[in-house]
Amino acid sequence: MSRASRDWNYHGSVTEHQIPDYRRQAAVASSRGVASSRESSRSASRLEARPPLSDSQAALYTALFGVQPPSRSAPSSPSSRAPATPATPEAAGDGPSLPGNEQAIQIERAVRKAMRGAAMERQRAVDAAVGAARAKHEEDLRAALARLADEREAAAAEATARAEEHAARERDKLHREAARERQQAVSRAVEASEKAREAEWRKEAERLHAEAEARLEAAHRDKEAAIRRVQRAKDAAVSEALKTAREKVKAAELLAEKSVEEERERAAAAERLARRQASSKVELSVKQTLSEAEQLKEMAVAAARSELAKEHRQALDALRASFEVERQQLRTEAADREQEAHRRADERLAAADERHAAARRELESSHAAALGALRAEHAAELNTVRVEAVRGAREEAGRELEAKVTAAVDAAQKAAEREKRAALRSTAAEAEKALKRVLEAAAVQQAKAVADARRQFEEELLGED
């Protein structure tokens, strides 16, 4: 595109209110052209060779001055000047008339100057329209950004509220689950502690029962041992009494045998004495009859034997009586000893039973005291274990709840951040789309305004033609 066409396009949007200014500028330019007519006359020969005005320039000249432009076909001479009319600058008193070529040159200069002024005015109008459109666009952009910020804040607040509500629900749910788990853990710990303490109590009771059974068995063994000792003592006493009786019987038999032997010795001594007496008597009276001697002998022997037998029987009877007496005494003593042994055994058994009963009572009391102590200790340990279990379960549940709440809050914050970023991205995309639509609408409005101004200027020019 050439410069002339660009200038014409720039000058094509001149409005109606700008034409008086152009006329005034053209008049001023014409008055200035009179002052420089002498210099321009020197180049008249060269200016006469310039082509005439074009139709558009002539139309613009007619629109500016209200008259037809002079023709350039006639030579430059005083007689060929156009007559002064009231519409010309000379008729209006602006100065002497100029030659046709000079006037055309001045007109062309004025037209070009007016076109430049119109272009500048049009450029200022376009700049003002663009500035207004830009200001409107900036205002719309600020409003869109404000709406975007409000929507972003509203979306962030809504996302934060949703996240907080979700976190509160999750926290309440986790609190309920933690309370339920804590209660279950406490119940399990208490049940396990009770089972452990019950097992320990059973073991302790079994141990105490086993110890009591062992003590009872030991007491029973002691009782049986005492009975066996009493029986052995009784048997020993009876055997001792029998042994003593046997010894006494043997002693009596020995004494009887000794008495018989003594009687035999006495009989032998008497016989020897009788023999000595008989032999002495034989010496005295040999002739006494042997029968008398024999009779005497036999009578003496019989008497001795009868006496000896009598003594022997008496001794045996005495021995038997003494033996019976001693046996009775031994039996009585044995019975007394047996009774004494039984009494002592019964006393020992009663003492053993008493000791056993005392041991049993002591064992039962100690067992009851031990059971009471164990139960008290079990209750104390159970309370301690329950408290520790509750504390541990609460701490564990607190840690788990804190971890779950932290995880839930982090997840909610992350979800809120994701929703916020998504809302911001969607809002930014919508804002970009709105800004693009605003820019496109502003560009369309600007192009439409420029086209309307150009069309109006052309219509005005055509209307003036």
RAPERA-V606989 format. One record per backbone hydrogen bond with DSSP energy under -0.5 kcal/mol. NH is the residue of the N-H (numbers start at 0). CO is the residue of the C=O. If there is no record, write none. Layout:
NH:CO
NH:CO
This chain:
5:1
6:2
7:3
8:4
9:5
10:6
11:7
11:8
12:9
13:10
17:14
18:15
21:17
22:18
23:19
24:20
25:21
26:22
27:23
28:24
29:25
30:26
31:27
32:28
33:29
34:30
35:31
36:33
39:35
40:36
41:37
42:38
43:40
46:42
47:43
48:45
49:46
57:53
58:54
59:55
60:56
61:57
62:58
63:59
64:60
65:61
76:74
79:76
80:77
87:84
90:84
91:87
92:89
93:88
102:98
103:99
104:100
105:101
106:102
107:103
108:104
109:105
110:106
111:107
112:108
113:109
114:110
115:111
116:112
117:113
118:114
119:115
120:116
121:117
122:118
123:119
124:120
125:121
126:122
127:123
128:124
129:125
130:126
131:127
132:128
133:129
134:130
135:131
136:132
137:133
138:134
139:135
140:136
141:137
142:138
143:139
144:140
145:141
146:142
147:143
148:144
149:145
150:146
151:147
152:148
153:149
154:150
155:151
156:152
157:153
158:154
159:155
160:156
161:157
162:158
163:159
164:160
165:161
166:162
167:163
168:164
169:165
170:166
171:167
172:168
173:169
174:170
175:171
176:172
177:173
178:174
179:175
180:176
181:177
182:178
183:179
184:180
185:181
186:182
187:183
188:184
189:185
190:186
191:187
192:188
193:189
194:190
195:191
196:192
197:193
198:194
199:195
200:196
201:197
202:198
203:199
204:200
205:201
206:202
207:203
208:204
209:205
210:206
211:207
212:208
213:209
214:210
215:211
216:212
217:213
218:214
219:215
220:216
221:217
222:218
223:219
224:220
225:221
226:222
227:223
228:224
229:225
230:226
231:227
232:228
233:229
234:230
235:231
236:232
237:233
238:234
239:235
240:236
241:237
242:238
243:239
244:240
245:241
246:242
247:243
248:244
249:245
250:246
251:247
252:248
253:249
254:250
255:251
256:252
257:253
258:254
259:255
260:256
261:257
262:258
263:259
264:260
265:261
266:262
267:263
268:264
269:265
270:266
271:267
272:268
273:269
274:270
275:271
276:272
277:273
278:274
279:275
280:276
281:277
282:278
283:279
284:280
287:284
292:288
293:289
294:290
295:291
296:292
297:293
298:294
299:295
300:296
301:297
302:298
303:299
304:300
305:301
306:302
307:303
308:304
309:305
310:306
311:307
312:308
313:309
314:310
315:311
316:312
317:313
318:314
319:315
320:316
321:317
322:318
323:319
324:320
325:321
326:322
327:323
328:324
329:325
330:326
331:327
332:328
333:329
334:330
335:331
336:332
337:333
338:334
339:335
340:336
341:337
342:338
343:339
344:340
345:341
346:342
347:343
348:344
349:345
350:346
351:347
352:348
353:349
354:350
355:351
356:352
357:353
358:354
359:355
360:356
361:357
362:358
363:359
364:360
365:361
366:362
367:363
368:364
369:365
370:366
371:367
372:368
373:369
374:370
375:371
376:372
377:373
378:374
379:375
380:376
381:377
382:378
383:379
384:380
385:381
386:382
387:383
388:384
389:385
390:386
391:387
392:388
393:389
394:390
395:391
396:392
397:393
398:394
399:395
400:396
401:397
402:398
403:399
404:400
405:401
406:402
407:403
408:404
409:405
410:406
411:407
412:408
413:409
414:410
415:411
416:412
417:413
418:414
419:415
420:416
421:417
422:418
423:419
424:420
425:421
426:422
427:423
428:424
429:425
430:426
431:427
432:428
433:429
434:430
435:431
436:432
437:433
438:434
439:435
440:436
441:437
442:438
443:439
444:440
445:441
446:442
447:443
448:444
449:445
450:446
451:447
452:448
453:449
454:450
455:451
456:452
457:453
458:454
459:455
460:456
461:457
462:458
463:459
464:460
